[in-house]
């Protein structure tokens, strides 16, 4: 049995789906009499999360019997193993895999503090990013073990994703201070 695509979404499909979810979110929150600014921020987060799910889980492909025999090759639980391999081999994957995993989570780190006061602490945003990233890896593991997909499961993805979220948080923090006229309006404890 050969591999075949079960579900695939192109960039256009992801954009349309994300914008559709964001528009529905805004409409629902406006009906609930939430401020337009808050509704738009929440909608941006909702649209981003839809795009994130689409990027990390699709396309779904069933695995060949040959691929299934090598499931362990799709799993890396050794921190920095994949990063070191990619850097040593440098076959152009570096931008896609390493930088892509970092950049993919920057919006999460930036949007969470805008949506939730609790996430205005680096520690909370980092924990949320960690939970989201580990959750994605567990879903990918379940898909791999059930032969639904040949997505890899990699601890390095978690490290890179959380790094991206922290960078996004730091960008939010800088923007927040700039918008407050250079005054840090939150305590050092809050930023910890």
C-alpha positions as a Markdown table, in Angstrom:
| # | Residue | x | y | z |
|---|---|---|---|---|
| 1 | Unk | 0.0 | 0.0 | 0.0 |
| 2 | Unk | 1.5 | 3.4 | -1.0 |
| 3 | Unk | 1.3 | 6.6 | 0.9 |
| 4 | Unk | -1.7 | 8.8 | 0.0 |
| 5 | Unk | -2.8 | 12.2 | 1.2 |
| 6 | Unk | -5.9 | 12.1 | 3.4 |
| 7 | Unk | -6.2 | 15.8 | 4.1 |
| 8 | Unk | -4.1 | 18.6 | 2.7 |
| 9 | Unk | -4.4 | 22.3 | 3.0 |
| 10 | Unk | -2.4 | 24.8 | 0.9 |
| 11 | Unk | -1.3 | 28.2 | 2.2 |
| 12 | Unk | -4.5 | 29.7 | 0.7 |
| 13 | Unk | -6.7 | 27.2 | 2.6 |
| 14 | Unk | -4.9 | 27.9 | 5.9 |
| 15 | Unk | -5.3 | 31.6 | 5.4 |
| 16 | Unk | -9.0 | 31.4 | 4.5 |
| 17 | Unk | -9.7 | 29.0 | 7.4 |
| 18 | Unk | -7.8 | 31.2 | 9.9 |
| 19 | Unk | -9.5 | 34.4 | 8.7 |
| 20 | Unk | -12.9 | 32.7 | 8.8 |
| 21 | Unk | -12.3 | 31.6 | 12.4 |
| 22 | Unk | -11.1 | 35.1 | 13.4 |
| 23 | Unk | -14.1 | 36.7 | 11.8 |
| 24 | Unk | -16.5 | 34.4 | 13.6 |
| 25 | Unk | -14.6 | 35.0 | 16.8 |
| 26 | Unk | -15.0 | 38.8 | 16.4 |
| 27 | Unk | -18.7 | 38.5 | 15.6 |
| 28 | Unk | -19.3 | 36.3 | 18.6 |
| 29 | Unk | -17.4 | 38.5 | 21.0 |
| 30 | Unk | -19.0 | 41.6 | 19.7 |
| 31 | Unk | -22.4 | 40.0 | 20.4 |
| 32 | Unk | -21.1 | 39.4 | 23.9 |
| 33 | Unk | -20.4 | 43.1 | 24.1 |
| 34 | Unk | -16.6 | 42.7 | 24.4 |
| 35 | Unk | -14.6 | 45.8 | 23.3 |
| 36 | Unk | -13.7 | 45.8 | 19.7 |
| 37 | Unk | -10.0 | 45.9 | 20.6 |
| 38 | Unk | -10.2 | 42.9 | 22.9 |
| 39 | Unk | -12.3 | 41.0 | 20.3 |
| 40 | Unk | -9.8 | 41.7 | 17.6 |
| 41 | Unk | -6.9 | 40.6 | 19.8 |
| 42 | Unk | -8.6 | 37.4 | 20.7 |
| 43 | Unk | -9.5 | 36.8 | 17.1 |
| 44 | Unk | -5.9 | 37.2 | 16.1 |
| 45 | Unk | -5.0 | 34.6 | 18.7 |
| 46 | Unk | -7.8 | 32.3 | 17.5 |
| 47 | Unk | -6.8 | 32.7 | 13.8 |
| 48 | Unk | -3.1 | 32.1 | 14.7 |
| 49 | Unk | -3.9 | 28.9 | 16.6 |
| 50 | Unk | -5.9 | 27.5 | 13.7 |
| 51 | Unk | -3.0 | 28.3 | 11.4 |
| 52 | Unk | -0.6 | 26.6 | 13.8 |
| 53 | Unk | -2.7 | 23.5 | 14.0 |
| 54 | Unk | -2.9 | 23.3 | 10.2 |
| 55 | Unk | 0.8 | 23.8 | 9.8 |
| 56 | Unk | 1.9 | 21.2 | 12.4 |
| 57 | Unk | -0.6 | 18.5 | 11.7 |
| 58 | Unk | -1.4 | 18.6 | 8.0 |
| 59 | Unk | -1.1 | 17.1 | 5.5 |
| 60 | Unk | -2.2 | 13.8 | 6.9 |
| 61 | Unk | -0.7 | 10.9 | 5.1 |
| 62 | Unk | -1.0 | 7.2 | 5.9 |
| 63 | Unk | 2.4 | 5.5 | 6.4 |
| 64 | Unk | 3.7 | 2.8 | 4.1 |
| 65 | Unk | 4.4 | -0.6 | 5.7 |
| 66 | Unk | 8.1 | 0.1 | 5.1 |
| 67 | Unk | 7.9 | 3.4 | 7.0 |
| 68 | Unk | 6.0 | 1.8 | 9.8 |
| 69 | Unk | 8.9 | -0.6 | 10.4 |
| 70 | Unk | 11.1 | 2.4 | 11.2 |
| 71 | Unk | 8.8 | 4.4 | 13.5 |
| 72 | Unk | 11.6 | 4.9 | 16.0 |
| 73 | Unk | 13.5 | 6.8 | 13.3 |
| 74 | Unk | 10.7 | 9.5 | 13.5 |
| 75 | Unk | 11.2 | 10.0 | 17.3 |
| 76 | Unk | 14.0 | 12.1 | 19.0 |
| 77 | Unk | 14.0 | 12.4 | 22.7 |
| 78 | Unk | 17.6 | 13.6 | 23.0 |
| 79 | Unk | 17.8 | 17.3 | 23.4 |
| 80 | Unk | 19.7 | 19.2 | 20.7 |
| 81 | Unk | 20.3 | 16.0 | 18.7 |
| 82 | Unk | 18.4 | 17.2 | 15.7 |
| 83 | Unk | 19.7 | 20.7 | 16.0 |
| 84 | Unk | 23.3 | 19.5 | 15.9 |
| 85 | Unk | 22.6 | 17.2 | 13.0 |
| 86 | Unk | 21.0 | 19.9 | 10.9 |
| 87 | Unk | 23.8 | 22.4 | 11.7 |
| 88 | Unk | 26.5 | 19.8 | 10.9 |
| 89 | Unk | 24.8 | 18.7 | 7.7 |
| 90 | Unk | 23.6 | 22.2 | 6.7 |
| 91 | Unk | 21.5 | 21.1 | 3.7 |
| 92 | Unk | 19.3 | 24.2 | 3.6 |
| 93 | Unk | 17.0 | 22.7 | 6.2 |
| 94 | Unk | 18.3 | 25.1 | 8.8 |
| 95 | Unk | 15.9 | 27.9 | 7.9 |
| 96 | Unk | 12.9 | 25.7 | 7.5 |
| 97 | Unk | 13.3 | 23.5 | 10.5 |
| 98 | Unk | 15.2 | 25.4 | 13.1 |
| 99 | Unk | 14.2 | 29.0 | 12.4 |
| 100 | Unk | 10.7 | 27.9 | 11.3 |
| 101 | Unk | 10.1 | 26.2 | 14.7 |
| 102 | Unk | 11.2 | 29.4 | 16.5 |
| 103 | Unk | 9.3 | 31.8 | 14.3 |
| 104 | Unk | 6.2 | 29.7 | 14.4 |
| 105 | Unk | 5.7 | 30.3 | 18.2 |
| 106 | Unk | 6.7 | 34.0 | 18.2 |
| 107 | Unk | 3.0 | 35.1 | 17.7 |
| 108 | Unk | 1.9 | 33.0 | 20.6 |
| 109 | Unk | 4.4 | 34.7 | 23.0 |
| 110 | Unk | 3.3 | 38.1 | 21.7 |
| 111 | Unk | -0.5 | 37.6 | 21.6 |
| 112 | Unk | -0.9 | 35.8 | 25.0 |
| 113 | Unk | -0.1 | 38.8 | 27.1 |
| 114 | Unk | -2.4 | 40.9 | 25.0 |
| 115 | Unk | -5.3 | 38.5 | 25.6 |
| 116 | Unk | -4.7 | 37.5 | 29.2 |
| 117 | Unk | -3.4 | 39.6 | 32.1 |
| 118 | Unk | -2.1 | 36.3 | 33.6 |
| 119 | Unk | 0.2 | 35.8 | 30.6 |
| 120 | Unk | 1.9 | 39.2 | 31.3 |
| 121 | Unk | 4.5 | 37.2 | 33.3 |
| 122 | Unk | 7.2 | 35.5 | 31.3 |
| 123 | Unk | 6.9 | 32.4 | 33.4 |
| 124 | Unk | 3.2 | 32.0 | 32.6 |
| 125 | Unk | 3.7 | 32.6 | 28.9 |
| 126 | Unk | 6.6 | 30.1 | 28.9 |
| 127 | Unk | 4.5 | 27.4 | 30.6 |
| 128 | Unk | 1.6 | 27.9 | 28.2 |
| 129 | Unk | 4.0 | 27.7 | 25.2 |
| 130 | Unk | 5.6 | 24.6 | 26.7 |
| 131 | Unk | 2.1 | 22.9 | 27.2 |
| 132 | Unk | 1.1 | 23.8 | 23.7 |
| 133 | Unk | 4.3 | 22.5 | 22.1 |
| 134 | Unk | 4.4 | 19.3 | 24.2 |
| 135 | Unk | 0.7 | 18.8 | 23.3 |
| 136 | Unk | 1.5 | 19.1 | 19.6 |
| 137 | Unk | 4.3 | 16.6 | 19.9 |
| 138 | Unk | 2.0 | 14.1 | 21.8 |
| 139 | Unk | -0.7 | 14.5 | 19.0 |
| 140 | Unk | 2.0 | 13.9 | 16.4 |
| 141 | Unk | 3.2 | 10.8 | 18.4 |
| 142 | Unk | -0.4 | 9.4 | 18.5 |
| 143 | Unk | -0.7 | 10.0 | 14.8 |
| 144 | Unk | 2.7 | 8.3 | 14.2 |
| 145 | Unk | 1.8 | 5.3 | 16.4 |
| 146 | Unk | -1.6 | 4.9 | 14.7 |
| 147 | Unk | 0.1 | 5.2 | 11.3 |
| 148 | Unk | -2.0 | 8.2 | 10.4 |
| 149 | Unk | 1.0 | 10.4 | 9.7 |
| 150 | Unk | 4.7 | 10.3 | 9.4 |
| 151 | Unk | 5.3 | 13.5 | 11.3 |
| 152 | Unk | 8.4 | 13.4 | 13.5 |
| 153 | Unk | 8.2 | 13.7 | 17.3 |
| 154 | Unk | 11.2 | 15.8 | 18.5 |
| 155 | Unk | 12.2 | 17.3 | 21.8 |
| 156 | Unk | 14.1 | 19.9 | 19.9 |
| 157 | Unk | 10.9 | 21.2 | 18.4 |
| 158 | Unk | 9.7 | 21.9 | 21.9 |
| 159 | Unk | 12.9 | 23.7 | 22.8 |
| 160 | Unk | 12.7 | 25.8 | 19.6 |
| 161 | Unk | 9.0 | 26.5 | 20.0 |
| 162 | Unk | 9.3 | 27.7 | 23.6 |
| 163 | Unk | 12.3 | 29.9 | 22.5 |
| 164 | Unk | 10.1 | 31.5 | 19.9 |
| 165 | Unk | 7.3 | 32.1 | 22.4 |
| 166 | Unk | 9.9 | 33.7 | 24.8 |
| 167 | Unk | 11.1 | 36.0 | 21.9 |
| 168 | Unk | 7.5 | 36.9 | 21.1 |
| 169 | Unk | 6.9 | 37.7 | 24.8 |
| 170 | Unk | 10.1 | 39.9 | 24.9 |
| 171 | Unk | 8.8 | 41.7 | 21.7 |
| 172 | Unk | 5.5 | 42.3 | 23.5 |
| 173 | Unk | 7.3 | 43.5 | 26.6 |
| 174 | Unk | 9.3 | 46.0 | 24.6 |
| 175 | Unk | 6.2 | 47.2 | 22.7 |
| 176 | Unk | 4.3 | 47.5 | 26.0 |
| 177 | Unk | 7.0 | 49.7 | 27.6 |
| 178 | Unk | 7.3 | 51.8 | 24.4 |
| 179 | Unk | 3.5 | 52.3 | 24.3 |
| 180 | Unk | 3.5 | 53.3 | 28.0 |
| 181 | Unk | 6.0 | 56.1 | 27.1 |
| 182 | Unk | 9.0 | 54.3 | 28.3 |
| 183 | Unk | 7.6 | 53.7 | 31.8 |
| 184 | Unk | 7.7 | 50.1 | 33.0 |
| 185 | Unk | 4.2 | 49.9 | 34.5 |
| 186 | Unk | 4.6 | 46.4 | 35.8 |
| 187 | Unk | 6.8 | 45.2 | 38.6 |
| 188 | Unk | 9.9 | 43.1 | 38.2 |
| 189 | Unk | 8.1 | 40.2 | 39.9 |
| 190 | Unk | 5.4 | 40.4 | 37.2 |
| 191 | Unk | 8.0 | 40.2 | 34.5 |
| 192 | Unk | 9.7 | 37.2 | 36.0 |
